[in-house]
């Protein structure tokens, strides 16, 4: 980025600068611009004008009042951060500075420039799919979604319309905006077409959502003897030809930079950040922090308050970061400054799932019978999700949003892992009843249930002790496109791959966007034009795109199939290798645990009353006989 480039719409405008001259509600106006401010197609939009329209359109609503409270709380938090920073500036931070520099040096040792990661993003996906059926919409402002916009075409974005915006607010920005209802089946079918093409370039591509994915094309480039940019251009052309929609792509050494780069030449373009340290540092230096996946509106304001507007500004504040924001944030920010990120790309289904949940928005509801009927319905929906994902939960969380937009959560640790609607409802009902006692006349606008501390119900792939079995064909062998280990990896971490702290921040940013969508849905309900259909659309949208589907089989694989060698699992009792067959393996374990085997072991072990009383002194060294006896009783 050069100094003569036009200022990006996502650069922090003067309205959120801190200081005595800040006008009332200026920070709130910036906050109301929403989490989709970084969406492409808005560089020429006067965001200050847009913020005024959103501000005036929502002023006086319950949503507005809640956002005002949140903005004041954030302002107070920032004041505490600045006060803490002033205190730190008066003390010697030489030790913190050295620690930060040591961490930077360690991170540099982990830099992997050997991989080529691509992030692809379908251009205005829902809108593009709708335009295939109605070509006349390609030349006019249009959006998909009634109560809340889920996407807009690029004509609508020029007016400031964007995803996550209440429909009636968007109509004030663009009175001629055409809004279509969502058609999830149509989008899912088109996404499947795109996924089938992606599998030809990286069978282990990673779906980030219904319209975006990560690929590691290192192996493809080597096998086809092609340059990464040529490969991506070929991929984009193939998608456009076969699916009739366009995609944009970012090419880089890791997933973090690839995602940022994919937004550079939208729509229907690609941008590459070369696998070169100097190029990467220069790319990150002038990048606004908000452009980084994982930095949301709140974190952006906090960083801006201490003088961190771009990733290049992080370095000068490195001695303060851990004390102001915590160690995890410090590590995340230093990796942003250096342009480091994960290179491991894997199918979404291989990630460990931490929770399964569902929620529903509705008009103000206060009757006990109504609330219990809604709770029952949500329990039944959660049962379907748990059955689909094949999990049970040991902890149940109830989420409730009051008509004042205040969010309450309650949770209970269950006596057993559950997945049936009857059990979910039974354990959720006392939490609901307690809320009703605590808040007389309680009115809700959103309700949800979520299971955490999950237990898999899948039978295959789990060993005798409930641990996931290793694939014998991949043990000890680095697969194509697998990342190298970080500098801090040790011999004790055998089998562990790189771990970056960005996951937690990216998840927080995703949750912020989801919360914003929920709040926009509630704001749209306050508008007289909203309807029951809008609520139904919102509830369906909560689920759509979140399903984790297995990657399709590549069609271009002309190589003859290689017969897999028979795998073996080590018996945890006798340690002898056994055929990797569930039935045979279980029969062998039954044999090892047979009554006769246990009887023999018990016979050789002295009874408690036969053992000499403890004298409190250190035990004598075990004899060879003792050691052999212990081995027989050792179960892993």
PEDA-V553888 format. One record per residue. RES is the residue in one small letter. PHI is phi in radians with two decimals (999 if undefined). PSI is psi in whole degrees, -180 to 180 (* if undefined). Layout:
[[RES;PHI;PSI] [RES;PHI;PSI]]
This chain:
[[x;999;129] [x;-1.87;166] [x;-1.20;-22] [x;-1.58;4] [x;-1.29;150] [x;-1.10;146] [x;-1.19;131] [x;-1.22;150] [x;-1.15;-20] [x;-1.63;-2] [x;-1.08;147] [x;-1.20;117] [x;-1.27;166] [x;-1.01;-23] [x;-1.11;-20] [x;-1.90;11] [x;-1.13;145] [x;-1.59;148] [x;2.60;174] [x;-1.24;-22] [x;-1.53;7] [x;-1.22;128] [x;-1.29;154] [x;-1.03;133] [x;1.27;8] [x;-1.13;-40] [x;-1.18;-34] [x;-1.16;-40] [x;-1.08;-40] [x;-1.17;-41] [x;-1.07;-37] [x;-1.22;-12] [x;-1.14;-20] [x;1.56;172] [x;-1.37;-10] [x;-1.66;21] [x;-1.09;-26] [x;-1.50;1] [x;-1.07;145] [x;-1.18;159] [x;1.60;10] [x;-2.16;15] [x;-1.12;-28] [x;-1.66;4] [x;-1.44;138] [x;-1.39;93] [x;-1.17;-27] [x;-1.17;-39] [x;-1.17;-41] [x;-1.07;-43] [x;-1.11;-36] [x;-1.12;-42] [x;-1.14;-45] [x;-1.09;-42] [x;-1.03;-50] [x;-1.24;-32] [x;-1.24;-31] [x;-1.79;-9] [x;-1.04;136] [x;1.59;-12] [x;-1.43;163] [x;-1.11;-35] [x;-1.03;-47] [x;-1.06;-46] [x;-1.06;-40] [x;-1.18;-43] [x;-1.11;-35] [x;-1.13;-42] [x;-1.13;-44] [x;-1.09;-39] [x;-1.16;-41] [x;-1.12;-41] [x;-1.10;-41] [x;-1.16;-40] [x;-1.06;-42] [x;-1.14;-38] [x;-1.10;-42] [x;-1.12;-37] [x;-1.07;-38] [x;-1.20;-38] [x;-1.10;-44] [x;-1.16;-37] [x;-1.10;-43] [x;-1.12;-39] [x;-1.14;-40] [x;-1.08;-37] [x;-1.14;-43] [x;-1.14;-32] [x;-1.18;-17] [x;-1.64;-2] [x;-2.07;167] [x;-1.42;118] [x;-1.92;25] [x;-1.02;-39] [x;-1.14;-43] [x;-1.14;-36] [x;-1.14;-43] [x;-1.13;-40] [x;-1.11;-41] [x;-1.13;-43] [x;-1.15;-36] [x;-1.13;-40] [x;-1.17;-38] [x;-1.07;-43] [x;-1.11;-39] [x;-1.16;-42] [x;-1.10;-39] [x;-1.07;-35] [x;-1.16;-24] [x;-1.59;-4] [x;-1.07;125] [x;-1.99;111] [x;-1.87;15] [x;-1.57;-12] [x;-1.83;155] [x;-2.11;109] [x;-1.87;139] [x;-2.14;135] [x;-1.96;122] [x;-1.95;142] [x;-2.41;121] [x;-1.17;135] [x;-1.33;118] [x;0.74;58] [x;-0.93;-58] [x;-1.04;-43] [x;-1.13;-41] [x;-1.11;-39] [x;-1.16;-41] [x;-1.14;-36] [x;-1.20;-21] [x;-1.13;-37] [x;-1.46;-26] [x;-2.31;79] [x;-1.01;-25] [x;-1.13;-17] [x;-1.38;-11] [x;-1.16;-22] [x;-1.89;7] [x;-2.26;158] [x;-1.15;124] [x;-2.53;156] [x;-2.50;163] [x;-2.01;131] [x;2.02;138] [x;-1.70;-71] [x;-1.10;-44] [x;-2.29;135] [x;-1.30;132] [x;-1.68;-28] [x;-2.83;160] [x;-2.34;151] [x;-1.35;175] [x;-1.29;-20] [x;-1.17;-41] [x;-1.23;-33] [x;-1.15;-26] [x;-1.13;-21] [x;-1.61;-3] [x;1.72;0] [x;-1.24;145] [x;-2.77;166] [x;-1.11;150] [x;1.42;13] [x;-1.85;138] [x;-1.06;138] [x;-1.02;-41] [x;-1.23;-27] [x;-1.23;-42] [x;-1.07;-36] [x;-1.18;-27] [x;-1.27;-32] [x;-1.31;-37] [x;-2.45;89] [x;-1.02;-25] [x;-1.61;11] [x;-1.11;131] [x;-1.73;122] [x;-1.94;125] [x;-1.85;150] [x;-1.25;156] [x;-1.27;145] [x;-2.30;85] [x;-1.10;-37] [x;-1.09;-39] [x;-1.14;-42] [x;-1.22;-38] [x;-1.12;-42] [x;-1.10;-42] [x;-1.20;-37] [x;-1.09;-37] [x;-1.08;-39] [x;-1.08;-43] [x;-1.16;-43] [x;-1.06;-37] [x;-1.12;-32] [x;-1.30;-42] [x;-1.03;-37] [x;-1.10;-25] [x;-1.25;-25] [x;-1.67;-32] [x;-2.68;100] [x;-1.01;-23] [x;-1.83;35] [x;-1.11;160] [x;-2.05;115] [x;-1.33;124] [x;-1.61;-28] [x;-2.88;-172] [x;-1.15;-24] [x;-2.16;16] [x;-2.56;153] [x;-2.76;159] [x;-1.93;142] [x;-2.29;148] [x;-1.92;108] [x;-1.77;16] [x;-0.98;-50] [x;-1.17;-40] [x;-1.08;-43] [x;-1.09;-40] [x;-1.18;-44] [x;-1.22;-37] [x;-1.61;-5] [x;0.94;51] [x;-2.17;152] [x;-1.30;144] [x;-0.94;-41] [x;-1.14;-36] [x;-1.20;-38] [x;-1.10;-46] [x;-1.17;-39] [x;-1.07;-41] [x;-1.11;-43] [x;-1.08;-46] [x;-1.13;-41] [x;-1.13;-38] [x;-1.15;-41] [x;-1.11;-45] [x;-1.11;-39] [x;-1.24;-41] [x;-1.54;-31] [x;-1.91;-15] [x;1.22;15] [x;-2.12;164] [x;-1.91;155] [x;-2.27;154] [x;-1.98;155] [x;-2.48;149] [x;-2.08;137] [x;-2.13;128] [x;-2.81;-177] [x;-1.43;-16] [x;-2.63;171] [x;-1.17;-36] [x;-1.06;-50] [x;-1.24;-36] [x;-1.05;-40] [x;-1.16;-42] [x;-1.09;-43] [x;-1.15;-29] [x;-1.16;-16] [x;-1.64;-3] [x;-1.31;-42] [x;-2.08;43] [x;-1.42;151] [x;-1.51;163] [x;0.95;51] [x;-2.53;180] [x;-2.55;155] [x;-2.51;136] [x;-2.07;134] [x;-1.82;114] [x;-1.04;150] [x;-1.35;66] [x;-2.44;131] [x;-1.01;-47] [x;-1.10;-41] [x;-1.12;-42] [x;-1.12;-46] [x;-1.10;-40] [x;-1.16;-39] [x;-1.10;-42] [x;-1.38;-27] [x;-0.97;-47] [x;-1.71;8] [x;-1.38;123] [x;-1.01;139] [x;-1.01;-31] [x;-1.14;-20] [x;-1.27;-16] [x;-1.46;130] [x;-1.12;119] [x;2.10;-13] [x;-1.86;107] [x;-1.67;-168] [x;-1.13;-40] [x;-1.18;-51] [x;-1.10;-36] [x;-1.04;-47] [x;-1.13;-38] [x;-1.13;-43] [x;-1.17;-42] [x;-1.05;-35] [x;-1.11;-31] [x;-1.71;9] [x;1.69;12] [x;-1.79;97] [x;-1.76;-33] [x;-2.13;166] [x;-1.13;-28] [x;-1.17;-26] [x;-1.28;-15] [x;-1.08;-39] [x;-1.04;-44] [x;-1.19;-19] [x;-1.83;11] [x;-1.04;-30] [x;-1.26;-21] [x;-1.69;-22] [x;-1.04;-47] [x;-1.15;-33] [x;-1.38;-25] [x;-1.59;-36] [x;-2.15;-7] [x;1.78;163] [x;-1.19;-40] [x;-1.11;-43] [x;-1.14;-39] [x;-1.02;-47] [x;-1.14;-42] [x;-1.05;-45] [x;-1.20;-38] [x;-1.15;-35] [x;-1.25;-31] [x;-1.14;-44] [x;-1.03;-41] [x;-1.46;-10] [x;1.24;38] [x;-1.80;149] [x;-2.94;-179] [x;-1.29;148] [x;-1.99;-10] [x;-1.37;120] [x;-2.03;130] [x;-2.58;157] [x;-0.96;142] [x;-1.00;-32] [x;-1.22;-13] [x;-1.49;-10] [x;-1.34;145] [x;-1.26;125] [x;-1.47;134] [x;-1.79;-21] [x;-2.79;160] [x;-2.38;126] [x;-2.66;170] [x;-2.61;153] [x;-2.60;166] [x;-2.50;138] [x;-1.78;152] [x;-2.83;170] [x;-1.21;162] [x;-0.81;129] [x;-2.35;131] [x;-2.35;-21] [x;-1.15;138] [x;-1.05;-43] [x;-1.11;-42] [x;-1.12;-45] [x;-1.12;-39] [x;-1.24;-36] [x;-1.14;-40] [x;-1.17;-41] [x;-1.09;-40] [x;-1.11;-43] [x;-1.09;-42] [x;-1.15;-39] [x;-1.06;-40] [x;-1.17;-38] [x;-1.17;-39] [x;-1.18;-36] [x;-1.03;-41] [x;-1.11;-42] [x;-1.15;-40] [x;-1.18;-37] [x;-1.17;-40] [x;-1.16;-41] [x;-1.54;-10] [x;1.07;54] [x;-2.30;156] [x;-2.10;159] [x;-2.10;142] [x;-1.68;-14] [x;-2.27;136] [x;-2.04;129] [x;-2.01;130] [x;-1.82;130] [x;-2.04;133] [x;-2.41;131] [x;-1.92;121] [x;-1.26;167] [x;-1.14;-15] [x;-1.54;3] [x;1.37;2] [x;-1.24;133] [x;-1.79;129] [x;-2.08;141] [x;-2.29;142] [x;-2.37;148] [x;-2.47;157] [x;-2.43;139] [x;-1.49;123] [x;-1.48;151] [x;-1.20;-18] [x;-2.68;160] [x;-1.25;132] [x;-2.22;160] [x;-2.63;-7] [x;-1.52;146] [x;-1.04;-39] [x;-1.02;-46] [x;-1.18;-43] [x;-1.05;-44] [x;-1.17;-43] [x;-1.05;-42] [x;-1.43;-23] [x;-1.42;-30] [x;-1.04;-44] [x;-1.05;-35] [x;-1.15;-42] [x;-1.11;-44] [x;-1.09;-37] [x;-1.15;-40] [x;-1.09;-40] [x;-1.12;-36] [x;-1.25;-38] [x;-1.24;-31] [x;-2.20;86] [x;-1.02;137] [x;1.23;27] [x;-1.01;132] [x;-2.04;129] [x;-1.98;152] [x;-2.13;-11] [x;-2.66;143] [x;-2.48;142] [x;-2.64;156] [x;-2.23;143] [x;-2.52;136] [x;-1.77;134] [x;-2.20;-179] [x;0.86;63] [x;-1.33;150] [x;-2.16;125] [x;-1.25;141] [x;-1.77;4] [x;-1.29;135] [x;-1.52;-34] [x;-1.44;155] [x;1.41;9] [x;-2.08;131] [x;-1.50;-173] [x;-1.01;-33] [x;-1.72;13] [x;1.42;12] [x;-1.64;152] [x;-1.23;130] [x;-1.31;144] [x;-1.37;146] [x;-1.37;115] [x;-1.10;-24] [x;-1.35;-13] [x;-2.00;-5] [x;-1.12;133] [x;1.27;8] [x;-2.24;125] [x;-1.37;123] [x;-1.41;155] [x;-0.99;132] [x;1.49;-4] [x;-1.26;146] [x;-1.36;157] [x;-1.40;167] [x;-1.37;159] [x;-1.37;169] [x;-1.11;-26] [x;-1.50;-1] [x;-1.15;141] [x;-2.21;175] [x;-1.11;-26] [x;-1.27;-14] [x;-1.74;28] [x;-0.94;127] [x;1.60;-8] [x;-1.63;133] [x;-1.73;176] [x;-0.94;143] [x;-2.28;123] [x;-1.96;143] [x;-1.32;2] [x;-1.18;-24] [x;-1.01;-44] [x;-1.12;-39] [x;-1.29;-38] [x;-1.14;-39] [x;-1.16;-39] [x;-1.11;-39] [x;-1.17;-40] [x;-1.09;-41] [x;-1.15;-37] [x;-1.08;-43] [x;-1.14;-40] [x;-1.16;-42] [x;-1.08;-38] [x;-1.11;-41] [x;-1.07;-44] [x;-1.05;-43] [x;-1.21;-36] [x;-1.14;-36] [x;-1.10;-41] [x;-1.21;-37] [x;-1.10;-41] [x;-1.13;-28] [x;-1.20;-28] [x;-1.28;-19] [x;-1.40;138] [x;-1.14;-20] [x;-1.43;-11] [x;-1.23;156] [x;-2.38;174] [x;-1.10;-32] [x;-1.11;-35] [x;-1.11;-39] [x;-1.16;-43] [x;-1.10;-40] [x;-1.10;-41] [x;-1.11;-44] [x;-1.18;-35] [x;-1.22;-35] [x;-1.14;-31] [x;-0.99;-36] [x;-1.57;-34] [x;-1.13;136] [x;1.51;-9] [x;-1.65;-9] [x;-1.18;137] [x;-1.70;111] [x;-1.88;145] [x;-1.15;147] [x;-1.15;143] [x;-1.22;160] [x;-1.35;132] [x;-1.04;139] [x;-1.58;-18] [x;-1.59;5] [x;-1.39;96] [x;-1.58;-2] [x;-1.26;143] [x;-1.10;142] [x;-1.10;139] [x;-1.63;127] [x;-1.17;128] [x;-1.30;137] [x;-1.24;147] [x;-1.11;128] [x;-1.46;162] [x;-2.34;144] [x;-2.05;137] [x;-1.40;131] [x;-1.20;130] [x;-1.27;-9] [x;-1.65;-57] [x;-1.75;-7] [x;1.16;12] [x;-1.58;141] [x;-1.16;138] [x;-2.22;156] [x;-1.01;138] [x;-1.36;65] [x;-2.29;125] [x;-0.92;-50] [x;-1.13;-48] [x;-1.12;-38] [x;-1.17;-42] [x;-1.15;-38] [x;-1.11;-39] [x;-1.13;-42] [x;-1.13;-39] [x;-1.03;-40] [x;-1.10;-47] [x;-1.11;-28] [x;-1.75;17] [x;-1.09;158] [x;-1.01;-37] [x;-1.12;-42] [x;-1.09;-45] [x;-1.17;-39] [x;-1.02;-44] [x;-1.12;-39] [x;-1.17;-43] [x;-1.14;-37] [x;-1.08;-36] [x;-1.45;-8] [x;-1.75;123] [x;-1.07;143] [x;-1.22;160] [x;-1.00;-41] [x;-1.27;-17] [x;-1.49;-12] [x;-1.39;146] [x;-1.17;145] [x;-1.10;148] [x;-1.24;137] [x;-1.72;-4] [x;1.50;-7] [x;-1.51;165] [x;-1.15;138] [x;-1.10;150] [x;-1.29;161] [x;-1.06;143] [x;-1.21;142] [x;-1.41;169] [x;-1.10;-34] [x;-1.14;-42] [x;-1.06;-43] [x;-1.09;-43] [x;-1.11;-39] [x;-1.13;-41] [x;-1.14;-38] [x;-1.03;-39] [x;-1.19;-27] [x;-1.68;-2] [x;-1.48;124] [x;-1.90;47] [x;1.82;*]]
